[in-house]
Amino acid sequence: QVQVVESGGGLVQPGGSLRLSCVTYGFTFSDYAVSWYRQPPGQEREYVASVFSTGPFTKYADSVKGRFTISRDNAEKTVYLQMTALKPEDTAVYYCYAQDAKRGWPDYWGQGTQVTVSY
């Protein structure tokens, strides 16, 4: 059964750090590009970062570049999002998205994990 499961969210003060994890089950993880998206309260879902299936290739939204780092562990079928220097505007539900790198499908979403940056 295919599953994409995020964890690691929580409440953190501005300037703090969190590491999100995305564990996957039921598909050939190494064939998939994996991205993080987020949806701030009352707003549309937006792109955060991607890590591609081959090589150390990554991509980031301008709003998180230099503060967030995405990485993957193919042996553990897991993608991480290390978030530093967090700002209140980073508050959102963070979603993990996996997409077959060659065909673009199938694709899978996780259920999301809440990140709140506040005093």
C-alpha positions as CSV (number, residue, x, y, z in Angstrom):
1,Q,0.0,0.0,0.0
2,V,1.3,3.4,-1.0
3,Q,1.8,5.8,1.9
4,V,3.6,9.2,2.2
5,V,3.9,10.2,5.9
6,E,5.2,13.5,7.2
7,S,6.4,14.2,10.7
8,G,8.5,16.7,12.7
9,G,6.2,19.7,12.7
10,G,5.5,21.7,15.8
11,L,5.7,25.1,17.5
12,V,9.0,26.9,17.3
13,Q,10.1,30.5,18.1
14,P,11.3,32.9,15.3
15,G,14.9,32.2,14.5
16,G,14.6,28.5,15.6
17,S,15.0,25.3,13.6
18,L,12.9,22.2,12.8
19,R,13.5,19.1,10.7
20,L,10.6,17.6,8.8
21,S,10.7,14.0,7.7
22,C,8.8,12.3,4.8
23,V,8.8,8.5,5.0
24,T,7.4,6.6,2.0
25,Y,6.0,3.1,1.5
26,G,4.8,1.0,-1.4
27,F,6.7,2.4,-4.4
28,T,10.2,2.5,-5.8
29,F,11.5,5.5,-3.9
30,S,14.7,5.9,-5.9
31,D,12.6,6.5,-9.1
32,Y,10.8,9.4,-7.6
33,A,11.5,13.1,-7.3
34,V,10.2,14.4,-4.0
35,S,9.1,17.9,-3.1
36,W,7.8,19.8,-0.1
37,Y,4.9,22.2,-0.5
38,R,3.2,24.3,2.2
39,Q,-0.2,26.0,2.7
40,P,-0.2,29.0,5.0
41,P,-3.5,29.8,6.8
42,G,-6.1,31.2,4.4
43,Q,-3.7,30.9,1.4
44,E,-3.0,28.7,-1.6
45,R,-0.6,25.8,-1.4
46,E,2.9,26.9,-2.5
47,Y,6.1,25.2,-3.6
48,V,9.0,25.0,-1.1
49,A,11.7,22.7,-2.4
50,S,12.5,19.5,-4.5
51,V,15.2,16.8,-4.5
52,F,15.5,14.9,-7.7
53,S,15.8,11.1,-8.1
54,T,19.3,11.2,-9.5
55,G,22.3,13.1,-8.4
56,P,22.4,15.7,-5.6
57,F,20.1,18.0,-7.5
58,T,17.9,20.3,-5.5
59,K,15.7,23.3,-6.1
60,Y,14.2,25.9,-3.7
61,A,11.7,28.6,-3.7
62,D,13.3,32.0,-3.3
63,S,11.5,32.5,0.0
64,V,13.4,29.7,1.6
65,K,16.7,29.6,-0.3
66,G,19.6,29.8,2.1
67,R,17.5,28.8,5.1
68,F,16.0,25.4,4.2
69,T,17.8,22.3,3.0
70,I,16.2,19.3,1.4
71,S,17.9,15.9,1.3
72,R,17.0,12.3,0.7
73,D,18.1,8.9,2.0
74,N,17.2,6.3,-0.6
75,A,18.0,3.4,1.7
76,E,15.5,4.7,4.3
77,K,13.0,5.9,1.6
78,T,12.9,9.2,3.4
79,V,13.2,12.9,2.5
80,Y,14.1,15.5,5.0
81,L,13.5,19.3,5.1
82,Q,15.9,21.0,7.5
83,M,14.5,24.4,8.3
84,T,16.6,27.1,10.0
85,A,16.1,30.8,10.8
86,L,12.4,30.3,10.8
87,K,10.1,33.3,10.4
88,P,6.4,33.7,11.3
89,E,5.6,33.7,7.6
90,D,6.9,30.1,7.4
91,T,3.8,29.1,9.5
92,A,1.9,26.6,7.3
93,V,0.9,23.0,6.9
94,Y,3.8,21.3,5.1
95,Y,3.1,18.6,2.6
96,C,5.3,16.0,1.0
97,Y,4.8,15.2,-2.7
98,A,6.3,12.3,-4.6
99,Q,6.3,12.1,-8.4
100,D,7.6,9.5,-10.8
101,A,10.7,11.3,-12.2
102,K,10.4,9.9,-15.8
103,R,6.7,9.9,-16.5
104,G,5.4,12.4,-14.1
105,W,2.9,9.9,-12.7
106,P,1.9,8.3,-10.6
107,D,2.2,10.9,-7.9
108,Y,1.4,10.9,-4.2
109,W,0.7,13.4,-1.5
110,G,1.1,13.1,2.3
111,Q,-1.4,14.3,4.8
112,G,0.7,17.2,6.0
113,T,2.3,18.4,9.2
114,Q,1.7,21.7,11.0
115,V,4.6,24.1,11.5
116,T,3.9,27.2,13.6
117,V,6.5,29.9,14.1
118,S,5.5,32.2,17.0
119,Y,6.5,33.5,20.4
